[in-house]
């Protein structure tokens, strides 16, 4: 979103309720006191709203208001605090942080126009919340009438800021600045913090004043338990103070600012350009840090990605980095750490995602039928056509797809799918490792990243592969959809994904904007944008890995050209983002490192069984298998056919239930030991029958010859 002016010169006048006006409107009671005066009372000329404003007010209140509820401009999903009559005073009174509060009215056209920009401001300074919070209060809500009157709100929007540790009688200071761009309001927030005294300084706000060379130079060469970043800038620059506040939610690094007028510091550190960043490392070494662009976002992103710098969890005040590094040590003691490059996609992550999806997540469904079966068929078809990984996995997905599409059954037991995934048919060249081996998706401890990360990666790869091979989905039934990868992903997450709340969030986002995706390029960018939105929502939560904090991706280190600033606000260069995504998730950037190796074919036994059809099994296992065969034989499969038909002869089906103790698959044709034994019995019986026929006709022919020979004599 491009930044724009937060406020306009025109403002909405607050009108006091009148008891004589409700008869003039048919809106809900909550709408009457505010809307009806505007529609029925002639105000002085200086208070008359423009025609556009009146249309906006009518649209917002006549339609939703008459239905019983007004449209909400801000929701709990937005990165700000929504206050009300009961929560305003407790929030701002003796608060440990300062507050910037917008009093607005949901019927005010100007409030509607810049609500998106106000949300952008709140998102831009979200990490500043421990020092200064952004909030809103809707004066159009009936329960807020009295509190808005108490705080002297006459026009909308009105902006007040409250200092930290404010008294209960403090009604805030109204902001009347003329320049109200996002960057200007952000700098106002910095000034609000600096205007605090030492007595009322916000509890968690670090020092914002510049340090001198006398204070900084003695730190050179000293060891510490954290990084110290020194940002040197011009006296009028806000970059250093904004970066200090950006890192407020992170541990492991301390940011200090210095001025370009401090010549001894510049000479000692050999600093010639501004703003610049100089890093003092925990081991006592120090060096300049190179950034592609000398912008606030680049400085903040670079410091957040330093080794050991971790986001503080929301549920915990300030967990120590030592404790979080200890969690990593515990993890490494149970599972080896795999070194990886953030610029590479690993096949091991994709195969682990398919393994978990097919053997764990799908296993919660005893059978697949109806919509579930259709969704699973579409997913398997999509992966079989677009997966760019190694051939053994592609062959497995193709085999599974062909088998599913060839079946006329309306219901398929999951065990049959699992047998094929486990390659019980012994098909040559088919293999999917049965082990979770995270690489780029490994977390600092169990339960972090892992499967969700790999599932995102899998669908990112599929969107890029569909863009690279647009004809791959022809004649599959999916080619008619505008965004087939996203639609299949949407249906799969809605049907099978284990996190129900995550599925609802994704479905909500898809229902709003997915229908607008009409091209393969838009498909790639839509998924990337949604992934970033999810990361932003979950940043700092318990599911956020402290060693891999959720942040806007790709980072400047991966794609500097993807990031720009416009009027002091970070924006994405989507053309460069698209080029990066095509390269990053392309088949050429897929690394086979750490993938499980294909098993070698078993060597022939020293004393082979005379009957090559049978596969030796332990006696107990054989009995268990025979019992399972009896319990789930052809009659069991017949129940899965249509209208009671016996489907035991359908190709690709096992006649036995075939648990782990069931008969083994033979010759790669789908026959098990019971099938082969029946064949042997039938073969022997047919041989005996043919021999009996042979002897019968042999005897008859001899008798016939003897009879004719006697007549001749």
FITILO-43233 format. One line per 8 residues: number of its first residue (from 0); their letters; for each residue x, y, z of C-alpha. Coordinates in nm, 2 decimals. Example, Ala and Ser with C-alpha at 12.3 -4.5 7.8 and 13.67 -1.06 7.14 Angstrom:
2
0	as	1.23,-0.45,0.78  1.37,-0.11,0.71
end
This chain:
713
0	xxxxxxxx	0.00,0.00,0.00  0.14,0.33,-0.10  0.15,0.58,0.19  -0.09,0.87,0.17  -0.21,1.14,0.39  -0.36,1.01,0.71  -0.60,1.30,0.75  -0.76,1.56,0.53
8	xxxxxxxx	-0.84,1.92,0.61  -1.21,1.85,0.63  -1.34,1.70,0.95  -1.66,1.55,1.07  -1.86,1.74,1.33  -2.00,1.55,1.62  -2.38,1.60,1.65  -2.55,1.56,1.99
16	xxxxxxxx	-2.84,1.31,2.00  -3.19,1.44,1.99  -3.50,1.26,2.13  -3.73,1.40,1.86  -3.56,1.26,1.56  -3.60,0.88,1.56  -3.93,0.91,1.37  -3.76,1.04,1.06
24	xxxxxxxx	-3.54,0.73,1.01  -3.59,0.36,1.00  -3.24,0.26,1.11  -3.14,0.07,1.43  -3.15,0.25,1.76  -2.77,0.27,1.77  -2.76,0.45,1.44  -3.04,0.70,1.51
32	xxxxxxxx	-2.88,0.95,1.75  -2.59,1.01,1.50  -2.73,0.96,1.15  -3.07,1.10,1.18  -2.96,1.45,1.28  -2.74,1.46,0.97  -3.03,1.37,0.74  -3.30,1.59,0.89
40	xxxxxxxx	-3.15,1.89,1.06  -3.02,2.19,0.86  -2.67,2.27,0.99  -2.49,2.60,0.95  -2.30,2.63,0.62  -1.96,2.57,0.78  -2.07,2.23,0.91  -2.23,2.10,0.59
48	xxxxxxxx	-2.06,1.79,0.46  -1.98,1.74,0.10  -2.20,1.52,-0.12  -1.94,1.25,-0.13  -1.93,1.24,0.25  -2.30,1.21,0.27  -2.31,0.92,0.03  -2.04,0.75,0.23
56	xxxxxxxx	-2.23,0.80,0.56  -2.55,0.67,0.40  -2.38,0.37,0.26  -2.22,0.28,0.60  -2.53,0.34,0.82  -2.84,0.31,0.62  -2.76,-0.03,0.48  -2.58,-0.21,0.77
64	xxxxxxxx	-2.75,0.00,1.04  -3.09,-0.09,0.92  -2.99,-0.46,0.94  -2.90,-0.41,1.30  -2.52,-0.36,1.30  -2.28,-0.10,1.17  -1.97,-0.19,0.97  -1.66,-0.21,1.18
72	xxxxxxxx	-1.35,-0.02,1.05  -1.11,-0.21,1.28  -1.11,-0.57,1.40  -0.91,-0.78,1.64  -0.70,-0.89,1.34  -0.56,-0.55,1.30  -0.22,-0.47,1.47  -0.36,-0.21,1.71
80	xxxxxxxx	-0.56,-0.19,2.03  -0.94,-0.14,2.02  -1.05,0.05,2.33  -1.40,0.12,2.47  -1.57,0.31,2.75  -1.47,0.05,3.00  -1.11,-0.01,2.89  -0.99,0.34,2.80
88	xxxxxxxx	-0.91,0.48,3.14  -0.74,0.15,3.27  -0.53,0.14,2.96  -0.39,0.49,2.96  -0.38,0.56,3.34  -0.04,0.49,3.49  0.05,0.29,3.19  0.41,0.15,3.14
96	xxxxxxxx	0.40,0.28,2.78  0.28,0.59,2.60  -0.04,0.59,2.38  -0.14,0.74,2.05  -0.52,0.71,2.03  -0.76,0.79,1.74  -1.11,0.89,1.84  -1.32,0.81,1.52
104	xxxxxxxx	-1.67,0.75,1.42  -1.76,0.47,1.19  -2.01,0.69,1.00  -1.75,0.96,0.93  -1.65,0.94,0.56  -1.30,1.08,0.63  -1.25,0.81,0.90  -1.34,0.55,0.65
112	xxxxxxxx	-1.10,0.68,0.39  -0.78,0.67,0.59  -0.86,0.36,0.81  -0.64,0.15,0.58  -0.35,0.40,0.62  -0.40,0.40,1.00  -0.37,0.02,1.00  -0.05,0.06,0.79
120	xxxxxxxx	0.10,0.29,1.05  0.01,0.05,1.33  0.17,-0.24,1.14  0.48,-0.03,1.07  0.54,0.04,1.44  0.40,-0.29,1.58  0.73,-0.37,1.74  0.72,-0.04,1.94
128	xxxxxxxx	0.42,-0.15,2.15  0.63,-0.19,2.47  0.72,0.18,2.45  0.42,0.34,2.27  0.09,0.17,2.15  -0.15,0.27,1.87  -0.52,0.24,1.96  -0.86,0.34,1.83
136	xxxxxxxx	-1.20,0.42,1.99  -1.53,0.44,1.80  -1.74,0.73,1.93  -2.03,0.61,1.71  -2.09,0.32,1.95  -2.37,0.41,2.19  -2.17,0.28,2.49  -1.89,0.52,2.41
144	xxxxxxxx	-2.10,0.84,2.39  -2.02,0.95,2.75  -1.64,0.88,2.74  -1.60,1.07,2.41  -1.78,1.36,2.56  -1.57,1.34,2.88  -1.25,1.35,2.67  -1.38,1.66,2.48
152	xxxxxxxx	-1.42,1.49,2.13  -1.60,1.73,1.90  -1.46,1.64,1.56  -1.37,1.31,1.39  -1.10,1.20,1.37  -0.94,1.34,1.68  -0.59,1.22,1.78  -0.46,1.24,2.14
160	xxxxxxxx	-0.14,1.11,2.29  -0.10,1.01,2.65  0.23,1.00,2.82  0.34,0.70,3.01  0.24,0.69,3.38  -0.03,0.94,3.32  -0.26,1.04,3.60  -0.63,0.94,3.61
168	xxxxxxxx	-0.73,1.30,3.54  -0.51,1.33,3.23  -0.73,1.37,2.92  -0.44,1.35,2.68  -0.28,1.60,2.44  -0.45,1.67,2.10  -0.23,1.64,1.80  -0.29,1.93,1.56
176	xxxxxxxx	0.00,1.89,1.32  -0.04,1.99,0.96  0.19,1.73,0.80  0.02,1.39,0.87  0.20,1.15,0.64  0.27,0.81,0.79  0.64,0.90,0.82  0.56,1.23,1.00
184	xxxxxxxx	0.33,1.06,1.25  0.59,0.79,1.31  0.84,1.06,1.39  0.59,1.23,1.61  0.57,0.91,1.81  0.95,0.92,1.86  0.92,1.29,1.97  0.65,1.19,2.22
192	xxxxxxxx	0.88,0.93,2.38  1.17,1.17,2.39  0.96,1.44,2.56  0.92,1.22,2.87  1.13,1.30,3.17  1.34,1.05,3.36  1.06,1.02,3.62  0.79,0.92,3.38
200	xxxxxxxx	1.00,0.75,3.11  0.83,0.44,2.97  0.94,0.13,3.15  1.06,-0.07,2.85  1.18,0.21,2.63  1.56,0.21,2.58  1.75,0.54,2.57  1.70,0.74,2.25
208	xxxxxxxx	1.96,1.01,2.31  2.29,0.99,2.11  2.60,0.85,2.28  2.93,1.02,2.27  3.27,0.88,2.17  3.37,0.89,2.54  3.09,0.64,2.61  3.13,0.42,2.30
216	xxxxxxxx	3.51,0.39,2.24  3.58,0.21,2.57  3.35,-0.07,2.45  3.58,-0.17,2.17  3.75,-0.50,2.23  3.53,-0.58,2.54  3.35,-0.92,2.55  2.98,-0.92,2.62
224	xxxxxxxx	2.68,-1.15,2.61  2.51,-0.96,2.33  2.58,-0.76,2.02  2.61,-0.38,2.03  2.52,-0.20,1.71  2.62,0.17,1.68  2.42,0.37,1.42  2.59,0.69,1.32
232	xxxxxxxx	2.37,0.95,1.15  2.31,1.31,1.08  2.16,1.52,1.37  1.82,1.55,1.21  1.79,1.19,1.12  1.53,0.96,1.28  1.67,0.63,1.14  1.88,0.54,1.45
240	xxxxxxxx	1.59,0.60,1.70  1.35,0.41,1.48  1.58,0.11,1.45  1.62,0.12,1.83  1.25,0.09,1.87  1.22,-0.17,1.59  1.46,-0.40,1.79  1.26,-0.35,2.11
248	xxxxxxxx	1.10,-0.69,2.09  1.43,-0.87,2.03  1.70,-0.99,2.27  2.06,-1.05,2.20  2.14,-0.71,2.05  2.16,-0.35,2.19  2.13,-0.05,1.95  2.29,0.28,2.03
256	xxxxxxxx	2.30,0.59,1.81  2.58,0.85,1.76  2.59,1.17,1.56  2.80,1.26,1.26  2.93,1.56,1.45  3.13,1.34,1.69  3.46,1.36,1.50  3.67,1.15,1.75
264	xxxxxxxx	3.43,0.86,1.70  3.43,0.90,1.32  3.81,0.89,1.32  3.84,0.59,1.54  3.58,0.38,1.36  3.67,0.52,1.01  3.31,0.62,0.93  3.26,0.83,0.62
272	xxxxxxxx	2.90,0.77,0.51  2.58,0.83,0.70  2.37,0.66,0.82  2.60,0.37,0.88  2.61,0.08,1.12  2.91,-0.05,1.32  2.88,-0.38,1.50  3.06,-0.48,1.83
280	xxxxxxxx	3.04,-0.86,1.85  3.02,-1.06,2.18  3.37,-1.20,2.13  3.52,-0.85,2.14  3.58,-0.81,1.76  3.42,-0.52,1.58  3.35,-0.43,1.22  3.14,-0.23,0.97
288	xxxxxxxx	2.82,-0.39,0.85  2.75,-0.36,0.48  2.39,-0.29,0.38  2.26,-0.28,0.03  2.05,0.04,0.10  2.09,0.28,0.38  1.73,0.26,0.49  1.56,0.19,0.82
296	xxxxxxxx	1.41,-0.14,0.71  1.75,-0.27,0.59  1.92,-0.18,0.92  1.65,-0.34,1.13  1.63,-0.66,0.91  2.01,-0.70,0.92  2.02,-0.68,1.30  1.73,-0.92,1.35
304	xxxxxxxx	1.90,-1.19,1.15  2.23,-1.19,1.35  2.31,-1.53,1.50  2.16,-1.55,1.85  1.92,-1.25,1.81  1.57,-1.38,1.90  1.23,-1.23,1.93  1.08,-1.22,2.28
312	xxxxxxxx	0.77,-1.43,2.31  0.44,-1.24,2.36  0.34,-1.46,2.66  0.67,-1.39,2.83  0.81,-1.06,2.94  1.17,-1.10,2.82  1.30,-1.46,2.80  1.67,-1.47,2.82
320	xxxxxxxx	1.87,-1.57,2.51  2.07,-1.81,2.73  1.75,-2.01,2.80  1.65,-2.01,2.44  1.99,-2.12,2.33  1.96,-2.39,2.59  1.65,-2.52,2.41  1.86,-2.55,2.09
328	xxxxxxxx	2.12,-2.74,2.28  1.86,-2.98,2.41  1.73,-3.03,2.06  2.07,-3.10,1.92  2.13,-3.36,2.19  1.84,-3.56,2.05  1.86,-3.49,1.68  2.16,-3.37,1.48
336	xxxxxxxx	2.15,-3.02,1.35  2.17,-3.00,0.97  2.35,-2.70,0.83  2.16,-2.54,0.55  2.15,-2.23,0.33  1.85,-1.99,0.34  1.89,-1.93,-0.03  1.82,-2.30,-0.12
344	xxxxxxxx	1.51,-2.52,-0.12  1.58,-2.88,0.00  1.41,-3.19,-0.14  1.42,-3.34,0.21  1.17,-3.08,0.33  0.93,-3.15,0.04  0.96,-3.53,0.08  0.91,-3.50,0.46
352	xxxxxxxx	0.59,-3.30,0.39  0.46,-3.57,0.16  0.55,-3.84,0.41  0.37,-3.66,0.69  0.08,-3.58,0.47  0.03,-3.93,0.34  0.12,-4.14,0.64  0.02,-3.92,0.93
360	xxxxxxxx	-0.23,-3.65,0.85  -0.43,-3.87,0.61  -0.43,-4.16,0.86  -0.69,-3.98,1.07  -0.94,-4.08,0.80  -1.03,-4.45,0.80  -1.16,-4.42,0.45  -1.20,-4.16,0.18
368	xxxxxxxx	-1.53,-4.10,0.01  -1.73,-3.82,-0.15  -1.57,-3.48,-0.13  -1.27,-3.61,0.07  -1.19,-3.86,-0.21  -1.22,-3.60,-0.48  -1.00,-3.35,-0.29  -0.74,-3.62,-0.24
376	xxxxxxxx	-0.75,-3.72,-0.60  -0.70,-3.36,-0.71  -0.40,-3.32,-0.48  -0.23,-3.64,-0.59  -0.29,-3.54,-0.96  -0.14,-3.19,-0.90  0.17,-3.33,-0.73  0.22,-3.60,-0.98
384	xxxxxxxx	0.21,-3.35,-1.27  0.41,-3.06,-1.11  0.65,-3.21,-0.85  1.01,-3.13,-0.96  1.18,-3.36,-0.72  1.36,-3.69,-0.77  1.21,-3.96,-1.00  1.12,-4.21,-0.73
392	xxxxxxxx	0.88,-3.97,-0.56  0.73,-3.86,-0.89  0.68,-4.23,-0.99  0.50,-4.30,-0.66  0.27,-4.01,-0.71  0.20,-4.10,-1.07  0.13,-4.46,-0.97  -0.10,-4.34,-0.69
400	xxxxxxxx	-0.28,-4.10,-0.93  -0.33,-4.37,-1.20  -0.47,-4.61,-0.94  -0.71,-4.36,-0.79  -0.84,-4.24,-1.13  -0.89,-4.60,-1.25  -1.10,-4.71,-0.95  -1.48,-4.69,-1.00
408	xxxxxxxx	-1.53,-4.72,-0.62  -1.70,-4.44,-0.43  -1.52,-4.53,-0.11  -1.15,-4.63,-0.06  -1.01,-4.75,0.27  -0.70,-4.55,0.38  -0.51,-4.88,0.44  -0.52,-4.94,0.06
416	xxxxxxxx	-0.36,-4.60,0.00  -0.10,-4.66,0.27  -0.01,-5.00,0.11  0.06,-4.83,-0.22  0.26,-4.54,-0.05  0.46,-4.80,0.13  0.52,-4.98,-0.20  0.39,-5.32,-0.08
424	xxxxxxxx	0.35,-5.40,-0.45  0.73,-5.39,-0.48  0.72,-5.17,-0.79  1.07,-5.09,-0.90  1.19,-4.73,-0.87  0.90,-4.62,-0.63  1.01,-4.48,-0.30  0.91,-4.22,-0.04
432	xxxxxxxx	1.11,-4.21,0.28  0.92,-4.29,0.60  1.12,-4.04,0.81  1.08,-3.68,0.90  1.41,-3.51,0.79  1.37,-3.13,0.82  1.65,-2.92,0.68  1.54,-2.57,0.58
440	xxxxxxxx	1.23,-2.62,0.79  1.40,-2.75,1.10  1.32,-2.57,1.43  1.52,-2.49,1.74  1.31,-2.75,1.92  1.04,-3.01,1.86  0.71,-2.86,1.77  0.84,-2.55,1.59
448	xxxxxxxx	0.83,-2.50,1.21  0.86,-2.85,1.06  0.54,-2.97,0.88  0.36,-2.63,0.83  0.68,-2.48,0.70  0.73,-2.77,0.45  0.37,-2.76,0.34  0.40,-2.38,0.26
456	xxxxxxxx	0.73,-2.46,0.07  0.57,-2.75,-0.12  0.29,-2.53,-0.26  0.53,-2.24,-0.33  0.73,-2.49,-0.54  0.41,-2.61,-0.72  0.30,-2.25,-0.81  0.63,-2.18,-0.96
464	xxxxxxxx	0.64,-2.51,-1.14  0.30,-2.45,-1.28  0.42,-2.11,-1.41  0.72,-2.28,-1.57  0.52,-2.57,-1.73  0.17,-2.43,-1.80  0.07,-2.73,-2.01  0.14,-2.99,-1.74
472	xxxxxxxx	-0.22,-3.00,-1.61  -0.38,-3.05,-1.95  -0.65,-3.32,-1.96  -0.65,-3.35,-1.58  -0.97,-3.16,-1.51  -0.77,-2.89,-1.32  -0.67,-2.69,-1.63  -1.01,-2.51,-1.64
480	xxxxxxxx	-0.95,-2.34,-1.30  -0.78,-1.99,-1.30  -0.55,-2.08,-1.01  -0.55,-2.46,-0.99  -0.26,-2.49,-0.74  -0.42,-2.24,-0.50  -0.77,-2.40,-0.54  -0.63,-2.74,-0.47
488	xxxxxxxx	-0.44,-2.61,-0.17  -0.75,-2.43,-0.04  -0.96,-2.75,-0.07  -0.69,-2.97,0.09  -0.64,-2.74,0.39  -1.01,-2.71,0.44  -1.06,-3.09,0.43  -0.74,-3.25,0.58
496	xxxxxxxx	-0.51,-3.00,0.75  -0.49,-3.08,1.12  -0.49,-2.72,1.25  -0.86,-2.63,1.24  -0.80,-2.26,1.33  -0.53,-2.23,1.07  -0.76,-2.37,0.81  -1.03,-2.12,0.90
504	xxxxxxxx	-0.79,-1.83,0.87  -0.67,-1.95,0.53  -1.03,-2.01,0.41  -1.12,-1.66,0.52  -0.83,-1.51,0.33  -0.91,-1.72,0.02  -1.28,-1.62,0.02  -1.18,-1.25,0.01
512	xxxxxxxx	-0.92,-1.23,-0.26  -0.85,-1.57,-0.43  -1.12,-1.52,-0.70  -0.93,-1.22,-0.82  -0.63,-1.43,-0.92  -0.65,-1.49,-1.29  -0.29,-1.56,-1.40  0.00,-1.79,-1.31
520	xxxxxxxx	0.21,-1.49,-1.20  -0.07,-1.36,-0.97  -0.09,-1.71,-0.83  0.27,-1.70,-0.72  0.24,-1.36,-0.57  -0.09,-1.43,-0.39  0.06,-1.72,-0.20  0.37,-1.53,-0.11
528	xxxxxxxx	0.16,-1.24,0.02  -0.06,-1.47,0.23  0.24,-1.64,0.37  0.38,-1.30,0.48  0.05,-1.21,0.63  0.04,-1.53,0.84  0.40,-1.47,0.95  0.31,-1.12,1.06
536	xxxxxxxx	0.01,-1.24,1.26  0.21,-1.52,1.43  0.52,-1.31,1.50  0.61,-1.33,1.87  0.35,-1.60,1.95  0.43,-1.93,2.11  0.46,-2.09,1.77  0.73,-1.85,1.66
544	xxxxxxxx	1.07,-2.00,1.67  1.31,-1.77,1.85  1.60,-1.88,1.63  1.40,-1.82,1.31  1.17,-1.53,1.40  0.88,-1.47,1.16  0.96,-1.16,0.95  0.88,-1.02,0.61
552	xxxxxxxx	1.02,-1.25,0.34  1.24,-1.24,0.14  1.48,-1.05,0.37  1.70,-0.78,0.22  1.99,-1.03,0.25  1.82,-1.26,0.00  1.67,-1.00,-0.23  1.77,-0.64,-0.17
560	xxxxxxxx	1.60,-0.52,-0.49  1.26,-0.66,-0.35  1.26,-0.38,-0.09  1.20,-0.01,-0.13  1.10,0.29,0.07  0.84,0.54,-0.04  0.79,0.85,0.18  0.97,0.67,0.46
568	xxxxxxxx	0.74,0.36,0.45  0.86,0.02,0.34  0.70,-0.11,0.01  0.76,-0.42,-0.20  0.88,-0.41,-0.56  0.66,-0.69,-0.68  0.82,-0.73,-1.02  1.15,-0.81,-0.84
576	xxxxxxxx	0.97,-1.03,-0.59  0.82,-1.23,-0.87  1.16,-1.28,-1.03  1.31,-1.39,-0.70  1.03,-1.64,-0.63  1.06,-1.80,-0.97  1.43,-1.84,-0.92  1.42,-1.94,-0.55
584	xxxxxxxx	1.14,-2.21,-0.59  1.25,-2.32,-0.93  1.36,-2.67,-1.01  1.72,-2.56,-1.05  1.74,-2.44,-0.69  1.62,-2.77,-0.54  1.90,-2.94,-0.35  1.90,-3.32,-0.30
592	xxxxxxxx	2.12,-3.29,0.01  2.00,-3.48,0.32  1.74,-3.68,0.13  1.70,-4.05,0.22  1.87,-4.28,-0.02  1.67,-4.54,-0.21  1.68,-4.89,-0.05  1.89,-5.15,-0.24
600	xxxxxxxx	1.70,-5.45,-0.38  1.73,-5.75,-0.14  1.99,-6.01,-0.23  1.87,-6.36,-0.32  1.88,-6.60,-0.01  2.15,-6.86,0.02  1.90,-7.15,0.00  1.62,-7.02,-0.21
608	xxxxxxxx	1.27,-7.16,-0.16  1.18,-7.40,-0.44  0.86,-7.21,-0.48  0.96,-6.85,-0.58  0.61,-6.72,-0.55  0.59,-6.76,-0.17  0.77,-6.51,0.06  0.89,-6.65,0.39
616	xxxxxxxx	0.73,-6.52,0.70  0.77,-6.61,1.07  0.51,-6.86,1.18  0.34,-6.63,1.43  0.32,-6.36,1.17  0.19,-6.60,0.91  -0.10,-6.71,1.15  -0.18,-6.34,1.22
624	xxxxxxxx	-0.18,-6.27,0.85  -0.41,-6.57,0.78  -0.65,-6.45,1.05  -0.66,-6.10,0.90  -0.71,-6.24,0.55  -1.01,-6.43,0.68  -1.15,-6.13,0.85  -1.11,-5.89,0.56
632	xxxxxxxx	-1.12,-6.11,0.25  -1.32,-6.07,-0.08  -1.65,-6.03,0.11  -1.50,-5.73,0.30  -1.41,-5.57,-0.03  -1.75,-5.65,-0.18  -1.90,-5.42,0.08  -1.71,-5.13,-0.07
640	xxxxxxxx	-1.85,-5.18,-0.42  -2.15,-5.01,-0.57  -2.49,-5.16,-0.50  -2.34,-5.46,-0.33  -2.12,-5.57,-0.63  -1.82,-5.79,-0.55  -1.53,-5.56,-0.62  -1.27,-5.80,-0.50
648	xxxxxxxx	-1.14,-5.85,-0.85  -1.09,-5.47,-0.92  -0.73,-5.41,-1.04  -0.51,-5.25,-0.78  -0.70,-5.38,-0.48  -0.58,-5.62,-0.23  -0.81,-5.91,-0.15  -0.68,-5.93,0.21
656	xxxxxxxx	-0.70,-5.65,0.46  -0.33,-5.66,0.47  -0.21,-5.51,0.79  0.16,-5.54,0.87  0.10,-5.91,0.94  -0.10,-5.98,0.62  0.02,-6.16,0.31  0.30,-6.00,0.11
664	xxxxxxxx	0.25,-5.85,-0.23  0.40,-6.07,-0.50  0.56,-6.00,-0.84  0.45,-5.64,-0.84  0.10,-5.74,-0.98  -0.11,-5.69,-0.67  -0.13,-6.06,-0.58  -0.07,-6.18,-0.23
672	xxxxxxxx	0.02,-6.52,-0.09  -0.35,-6.63,-0.06  -0.41,-6.54,-0.43  -0.10,-6.74,-0.54  -0.19,-7.04,-0.33  -0.54,-7.04,-0.49  -0.37,-7.03,-0.83  -0.15,-7.33,-0.75
680	xxxxxxxx	-0.45,-7.53,-0.62  -0.65,-7.44,-0.93  -0.35,-7.53,-1.15  -0.31,-7.87,-0.99  -0.69,-7.94,-1.01  -0.69,-7.85,-1.38  -0.40,-8.07,-1.44  -0.57,-8.36,-1.27
688	xxxxxxxx	-0.89,-8.30,-1.46  -0.70,-8.29,-1.79  -0.52,-8.61,-1.71  -0.85,-8.78,-1.63  -0.99,-8.67,-1.96  -0.68,-8.79,-2.14  -0.71,-9.14,-1.99  -1.08,-9.15,-2.04
696	xxxxxxxx	-1.06,-9.08,-2.41  -0.75,-9.31,-2.44  -0.95,-9.60,-2.31  -1.25,-9.52,-2.53  -1.03,-9.50,-2.84  -0.87,-9.85,-2.77  -1.22,-10.01,-2.73  -1.33,-9.85,-3.06
704	xxxxxxxx	-1.03,-9.99,-3.24  -1.08,-10.34,-3.10  -1.44,-10.34,-3.21  -1.38,-10.24,-3.57  -1.09,-10.48,-3.61  -1.31,-10.78,-3.51  -1.58,-10.68,-3.76  -1.32,-10.67,-4.04
712	x	-1.20,-11.02,-3.96
end
